[in-house]
Amino acid sequence: MGAVTVDNIVKFYGKKEARVTALQGLSFDVQKGELFGLIGPDGAGKTSLFRILTTLLLADAGTASVDGFDVVKDYKAIRNRVGYMPGRFSLYQDLSVRENLEFFATIFNTTIEENYELVKDIYSQIEPFRDRKAGKLSGGMKQKLALSCALIHRPSVLFLDEPTTGVDAVSRKEFWEMLAHLKQQGITILVSTPYMDEAARCDRVALMQEGKIMSVNTPAGIVNEFGRPLLAVKNTNMLQLLQAMKSCEGVEDAYPFGEYHHVVLKPGGEAAVKTILEQMKMPYEQHPVTPDVEDCFMALMRNKDGQ
Amino acid sequence: MDNNKVITAHELTKRFGDFTAVDKITFEVTRGEIFGFLGANGAGKTTAMRMLSGLSLPTSGQATVAGFDVYKQNEQIKKNIGYMSQKFSLYEDLTVKENIRFYAGIYGKSDAFIKEKTGYILDHLHMTSEANKLVGSLPLGWKQKLAFSVAIFHEPQLVFLDEPTGGVDPVTRREFWQMIYEAAETGITVFVTTHYMDEAEYCNRVSIMVDGRIEALDTPGGLKRTFGARSMDEVFLKLARAAKRSE
């Protein structure tokens, strides 16, 4: 049995007339020791799913298990075995760094010393500030303390809900390096993020949108599913170029992608694109590119809308 | 002064006790420009934006925004700018129409102006049938697009966008940038922060703050040449990795 199994989980919010379906029947498994990413924008259902798996919220239908235990029947066993870092800072602001860590160790009947080895790499970075109140820490340090507290009872499964949201590119990279390190220690990690580029850091990912899973695969597998030729194009009038590409008959979709526009081609569409680039009479650049997870996410959204 | 400059800042500085949050920043933003304001967490972006939007007095240095002085005319600045953030922009328990009415009223717009422009905006956003729905019931992407329309409803000279696309899906994120381009075409200057490095490419010019100072300011192409980088992500990492302080 996998470390986490999710079978047809459904969650509603609100009364009948104004009922919102947050999770529309999700199913997937996470293997032991896997670093598994839930990738999707706000409103995809990532937090609802995490709260169901950590036994803080009841599903309206479906079943799920964590470390072999049922999320409803065996909720007490699960609570002893999981670590959970919610999206919002969850520590006691008026306790010191050391007091927070001690508190979490104590409620799980353990001590900092017993599991120090596991949190050492992370906690040692904030240990110089052990007497500072948690509320007075910088964002990056709060994040490290929250992760230490979620780990101090040596959980078998760790849930991290959007740990890198609103965090700058440098700190995001550092955080993912910490996760890679934890994975080596055998902890199963489920992490959610709205940043598509972080998918590449995971063993497997589920791409989520509006309460549904659009695809579950390895990052390479997701890219292979794209299955259509993709071009990067640019010239000296990017706005005009985008309009021209969108109305080109050889093109399925065109959208800005950093410095370039990405152009998804219909079969044999290259010639039509080339003609337009020539007709615009500007210096241009075009070359085939490998799609990344964001290209794939948009393609899946488009398919779902039936466009 | 030069009427074509919507922001001028000269050695603008803000200190809190012995901590220098913003350290002598000097730059100008031209009318109609899309200006990207980047920096790591704690680099001083928020403090700088608060000074430029008339919410916080500088410790030293000079700056004008929309032609007004940040020390003496901060009330006029507030009337001539728009502001939108990811965290808070609209009242969830007011309807779409009520939100528009509320913000337009704050900026002293006439009923006739509000009526005409509300119709135009709802039509443009394809939200006419949602006009009387609570904002809290709308998908995030719609909220963000509506929030942007509301922030520029009073036709300000300049709009500050603080991480406007955080957590938004990739398709809506691009639609949002389409709206930014349209606003810039009408002459509204856009001052935007983001953690998405691909979005830095969509700006006319980008500044990168490190430890309270502007360490680099150029077009995206110019920055990549200067730092010998292939992408804005690389430029950002090269500069931000050198930072001494975190928040």
Interface residues (C-beta under 8 A of the other chain):
Chain A: A18 G40 P41 D42 G43 S138 G139 G140 M141 T165 G166 V167 D168 A169 V170 S171 K173 P194 Y195 M196 Q209 E210 L239 Y255 P256 F257 G258 E259 E294 F297 M298 M301 R302
Chain B: G39 A40 N41 G42 S137 P139 L140 G141 E163 G166 G167 V168 D169 P170 V171 T172 R174 W177 Y181 H195 Y196 M197 D198 E201 Y202 P220 S231 M232 D233 F236 L237 A240 R241 A243 S246 E247
